Amino acid sequence: MIKVEKLSYPILIGAHLIMALLVVLLPLTSKLLFYSITAYLFLRVISSKDRNQEALMAACYLTCWEVFLRMTDALFFYELIKYLVLVFMSIGIFHKGFSIKSIPFVMYLLLLIPSIVIASQVIPLGESLRKVIAFNLSGPVTLGIVAIYCYQRTISLNRLEEILKLSVGPIAMLTLYLFLVTPDIRDIATGTASNFAASGGYGPNQVATALGIGMFICFVRFLRVKNFTINVIDIILLLGMTYRGWVTFSRGGIFTAAMMIVATIFTIFLLKRSSFRVAMLPKLGVLVVGLGIAWGFTSMVTNGLIDKRYANQDAAGRMKKDLSTGRSELISIELEAFTENPIAGIGAGQVKYYRARKDGIVAASHNESSRLLSEHGAIGILSILVLIITPLIYRLSHRGNIYFYAFLIFWFATINHSAMRIAAPSFFYGLALLKVINVKKKSPRRKPYR
């Protein structure tokens, strides 16, 4: 069976760009591609018995593809990718087992149960308990299973970077698709609010988050791969993704990507020898110049609105009072629910109904931390402490994962600006738990594309 992650990078990216074109020309292609590629991934994982982390590869690829698939209506139901990630991780656990030391994450999953019991008793008439639970707990459950699969699982740095390389493909698809299907930015950039039209008609927050993942992966590849052709491809993709991320006018995913990049630079500077640090500087210089040019172009096509957006101003240049764009009001209501039910919370998925009773508006939370407090109470506090403390303790004795802080930052920042609406924060949290080893391979006579 063909190992797609072994394909040369130009072919891999080219194939995904062609797929994006096909989806634009014939929208039904999106469904056909999704189901055929998913079938291929299942065959790879089952036939290999996860000998080389094929389950991780499949889950990573689908996670990075999720926003594009939702945008193009390719999914049978909205949360399908989370369930597929659960299935792939479960197959991997079945074949390769898991570390007995992952007990904290088993405990984390058990801590979700009280909220289900409470929700079953207070669910409003006419509402489906199954749908409420599935929507609100599919993300946390996915995180728990991914964490159990990944915790102390040994993987080489080369293999991890192969998986990340493959996952650039679906985000490149999303980027090209946005360039092709969205109107001229000059025509639709009329304010500083998040722009649905520039986001392909889909949620700007989730689109920016997906593009932020691509920005991060392309950046680390640009930094680490020593091949001029590959470097050119990665810097073009990076600048394209950054531009499309900026024009969504959604800042969360972009700030998160920036924090991931900074964390990786510091980690590499601390771990690598001085000669490598010096070699990084020219590439960082190219990146700074490229981003400066991209920002200038973005400012021009948005008539300066992007500058105002990141300065937290409205279109008239007035400073906005609420930096969180309305999220602080949601958080305050969630904290109020916590004070009323401090032990076990108000039940999974109940905070939007709580707000409806308070002010007549039904709105889901954007912040997973405050949602845990309101819906899970003190049990939620214990859950978040397990998720924060466990990887930090693990890091003390396992320092081989140079992306550890980047992955952990992505999880924590994303759940606090976009909750767990997509699979990405759950999945990338798990990647921080891998035991990454640097296995040096003998250099072939002719260096292949990476």
JORA-V704522 format. One record per residue. N is the residue number from 1. OMEGA is omega in whole degrees, 0 to 359 (999 if undefined). D_LAST is the distance of its C-alpha to the last C-alpha in Angstrom with 1 decimal. Layout:
N/OMEGA/D_LAST + N/OMEGA/D_LAST
This chain:
1/181/19.8 + 2/175/16.4 + 3/188/13.7 + 4/181/12.1 + 5/179/9.4 + 6/179/8.2 + 7/177/8.2 + 8/186/5.9 + 9/179/5.5 + 10/179/8.7 + 11/181/10.5 + 12/180/10.0 + 13/179/11.3 + 14/179/13.8 + 15/180/15.1 + 16/177/15.9 + 17/176/17.5 + 18/178/19.6 + 19/178/20.6 + 20/177/21.8 + 21/179/23.9 + 22/179/25.4 + 23/178/26.4 + 24/183/28.1 + 25/182/29.9 + 26/186/30.9 + 27/180/30.8 + 28/180/31.4 + 29/181/27.9 + 30/178/26.7 + 31/182/28.7 + 32/179/27.8 + 33/182/24.1 + 34/184/24.6 + 35/179/26.8 + 36/179/24.9 + 37/177/21.5 + 38/177/23.5 + 39/177/25.2 + 40/181/22.0 + 41/177/20.9 + 42/179/24.4 + 43/179/24.3 + 44/185/21.0 + 45/183/22.5 + 46/182/26.0 + 47/181/25.2 + 48/185/22.8 + 49/176/25.3 + 50/180/22.5 + 51/185/21.7 + 52/179/18.1 + 53/177/18.6 + 54/178/18.4 + 55/178/21.1 + 56/178/19.1 + 57/181/16.1 + 58/181/18.8 + 59/180/20.7 + 60/181/17.8 + 61/182/16.9 + 62/177/20.6 + 63/181/21.3 + 64/181/19.0 + 65/192/20.5 + 66/184/24.1 + 67/178/25.3 + 68/181/24.3 + 69/176/26.0 + 70/182/29.1 + 71/184/29.3 + 72/177/29.4 + 73/182/31.8 + 74/188/29.6 + 75/179/30.6 + 76/171/33.8 + 77/195/34.7 + 78/186/33.5 + 79/189/32.4 + 80/183/30.7 + 81/178/27.1 + 82/180/28.7 + 83/177/30.5 + 84/176/27.4 + 85/177/25.6 + 86/181/28.9 + 87/181/28.9 + 88/179/25.4 + 89/179/26.0 + 90/176/29.5 + 91/179/28.2 + 92/178/25.8 + 93/179/28.8 + 94/183/31.0 + 95/188/28.9 + 96/179/27.8 + 97/179/30.5 + 98/182/30.2 + 99/177/31.4 + 100/179/35.1 + 101/178/34.4 + 102/179/33.1 + 103/178/36.7 + 104/182/36.6 + 105/171/34.5 + 106/177/36.9 + 107/178/39.6 + 108/179/37.8 + 109/179/37.9 + 110/180/41.5 + 111/178/42.3 + 112/187/41.5 + 113/181/44.3 + 114/181/47.3 + 115/177/46.0 + 116/180/46.0 + 117/181/49.6 + 118/180/50.8 + 119/181/49.1 + 120/182/50.9 + 121/186/54.2 + 122/182/53.7 + 123/180/51.7 + 124/178/53.6 + 125/179/55.5 + 126/178/53.6 + 127/180/50.1 + 128/178/48.0 + 129/181/47.2 + 130/181/44.4 + 131/180/42.6 + 132/180/43.3 + 133/182/41.9 + 134/183/38.9 + 135/186/37.9 + 136/183/38.5 + 137/179/37.4 + 138/178/34.5 + 139/178/32.2 + 140/179/33.8 + 141/177/33.9 + 142/179/30.2 + 143/181/29.5 + 144/181/31.8 + 145/177/30.3 + 146/180/26.6 + 147/179/27.9 + 148/178/29.7 + 149/190/26.6 + 150/190/24.4 + 151/180/27.0 + 152/175/26.4 + 153/184/24.0 + 154/177/21.8 + 155/178/18.0 + 156/178/15.5 + 157/178/13.4 + 158/181/10.2 + 159/178/11.6 + 160/181/12.6 + 161/172/9.4 + 162/180/8.0 + 163/178/11.3 + 164/178/11.1 + 165/179/7.9 + 166/185/10.1 + 167/173/13.0 + 168/185/12.1 + 169/182/13.2 + 170/178/16.8 + 171/173/17.3 + 172/175/16.1 + 173/180/18.7 + 174/182/21.3 + 175/180/20.7 + 176/180/21.3 + 177/179/24.2 + 178/178/25.8 + 179/187/25.8 + 180/189/27.4 + 181/182/30.0 + 182/178/31.3 + 183/175/34.2 + 184/183/34.2 + 185/180/33.7 + 186/183/36.8 + 187/187/38.9 + 188/178/37.9 + 189/184/37.5 + 190/180/41.1 + 191/182/41.0 + 192/177/39.0 + 193/177/38.7 + 194/191/35.6 + 195/181/35.0 + 196/181/34.7 + 197/179/34.7 + 198/181/31.7 + 199/179/30.0 + 200/181/30.4 + 201/182/33.7 + 202/183/32.1 + 203/181/32.4 + 204/182/31.1 + 205/181/30.6 + 206/177/28.3 + 207/179/26.4 + 208/178/25.9 + 209/179/24.8 + 210/178/22.0 + 211/177/20.9 + 212/176/21.1 + 213/179/18.6 + 214/177/16.1 + 215/181/17.2 + 216/183/16.5 + 217/179/13.0 + 218/178/12.0 + 219/183/14.1 + 220/176/12.6 + 221/178/9.0 + 222/182/10.9 + 223/192/12.7 + 224/182/10.5 + 225/181/7.3 + 226/179/9.1 + 227/187/8.3 + 228/181/11.1 + 229/180/10.0 + 230/179/7.2 + 231/179/10.0 + 232/179/12.5 + 233/183/11.1 + 234/181/10.9 + 235/176/14.4 + 236/178/15.9 + 237/181/15.0 + 238/181/16.2 + 239/177/19.4 + 240/179/20.0 + 241/180/19.8 + 242/179/22.0 + 243/180/24.5 + 244/177/24.9 + 245/179/25.2 + 246/187/27.9 + 247/169/29.9 + 248/183/30.3 + 249/174/32.6 + 250/191/31.6 + 251/188/30.9 + 252/182/30.1 + 253/181/26.4 + 254/177/25.8 + 255/180/27.6 + 256/178/25.8 + 257/180/22.3 + 258/179/23.8 + 259/178/25.2 + 260/181/21.9 + 261/179/20.2 + 262/180/23.3 + 263/180/23.3 + 264/178/19.7 + 265/179/20.6 + 266/180/23.8 + 267/180/22.2 + 268/179/19.7 + 269/181/22.6 + 270/187/24.8 + 271/187/22.6 + 272/179/20.7 + 273/187/22.5 + 274/180/24.2 + 275/178/22.1 + 276/179/18.9 + 277/179/21.1 + 278/181/22.3 + 279/179/18.8 + 280/191/18.2 + 281/178/21.3 + 282/179/20.4 + 283/177/17.4 + 284/177/19.9 + 285/177/22.4 + 286/181/20.3 + 287/181/19.7 + 288/179/23.5 + 289/180/24.5 + 290/179/22.3 + 291/177/23.7 + 292/178/27.1 + 293/180/27.0 + 294/179/25.8 + 295/178/28.6 + 296/178/31.1 + 297/180/30.2 + 298/178/30.4 + 299/181/33.7 + 300/185/35.0 + 301/178/34.3 + 302/180/35.7 + 303/177/38.7 + 304/182/38.0 + 305/180/38.0 + 306/176/34.6 + 307/180/36.1 + 308/180/39.0 + 309/182/36.9 + 310/172/35.1 + 311/181/38.4 + 312/177/39.9 + 313/173/42.3 + 314/185/43.6 + 315/180/43.7 + 316/179/46.9 + 317/179/45.5 + 318/180/47.4 + 319/178/45.8 + 320/180/45.2 + 321/186/47.0 + 322/179/44.4 + 323/185/40.9 + 324/179/39.9 + 325/174/40.9 + 326/182/43.3 + 327/182/41.4 + 328/178/43.9 + 329/177/46.7 + 330/181/44.9 + 331/181/44.2 + 332/178/47.8 + 333/179/49.0 + 334/177/46.7 + 335/176/48.1 + 336/177/51.5 + 337/179/50.8 + 338/181/49.7 + 339/179/53.0 + 340/182/54.9 + 341/191/53.1 + 342/185/51.7 + 343/184/51.4 + 344/177/49.6 + 345/184/49.0 + 346/177/49.9 + 347/183/47.7 + 348/175/44.2 + 349/187/43.8 + 350/186/47.3 + 351/180/46.6 + 352/176/46.5 + 353/177/49.9 + 354/179/51.1 + 355/179/50.3 + 356/178/52.0 + 357/183/55.1 + 358/185/55.0 + 359/175/54.4 + 360/181/54.1 + 361/177/50.4 + 362/182/47.9 + 363/178/44.5 + 364/182/41.7 + 365/172/40.3 + 366/189/37.3 + 367/184/37.3 + 368/181/36.5 + 369/179/38.2 + 370/177/41.5 + 371/177/41.3 + 372/179/41.1 + 373/185/44.2 + 374/186/46.2 + 375/182/45.4 + 376/178/45.0 + 377/180/47.2 + 378/176/47.2 + 379/177/45.2 + 380/176/42.4 + 381/178/42.6 + 382/180/42.2 + 383/183/39.1 + 384/177/37.3 + 385/176/38.3 + 386/184/36.8 + 387/180/33.5 + 388/188/33.5 + 389/184/35.0 + 390/179/33.3 + 391/180/29.7 + 392/176/31.2 + 393/179/33.2 + 394/182/30.2 + 395/182/28.2 + 396/182/31.0 + 397/180/30.1 + 398/186/26.4 + 399/184/24.4 + 400/183/20.9 + 401/183/19.5 + 402/179/18.5 + 403/185/18.4 + 404/184/21.8 + 405/178/23.9 + 406/180/21.6 + 407/181/21.8 + 408/177/25.5 + 409/180/26.2 + 410/180/24.6 + 411/188/26.8 + 412/180/29.9 + 413/183/29.7 + 414/181/28.8 + 415/181/31.7 + 416/172/34.0 + 417/182/33.4 + 418/182/32.4 + 419/181/33.7 + 420/184/31.7 + 421/175/31.9 + 422/185/28.3 + 423/190/26.4 + 424/181/23.8 + 425/178/26.0 + 426/185/27.0 + 427/184/23.5 + 428/171/21.9 + 429/180/25.0 + 430/181/24.2 + 431/178/20.7 + 432/185/22.7 + 433/182/24.6 + 434/173/21.9 + 435/186/22.4 + 436/178/19.0 + 437/181/18.8 + 438/179/16.6 + 439/181/16.3 + 440/179/15.2 + 441/175/13.9 + 442/182/15.1 + 443/176/12.9 + 444/181/12.9 + 445/179/14.9 + 446/186/12.2 + 447/181/8.8 + 448/173/6.3 + 449/176/3.8 + 450/999/0.0
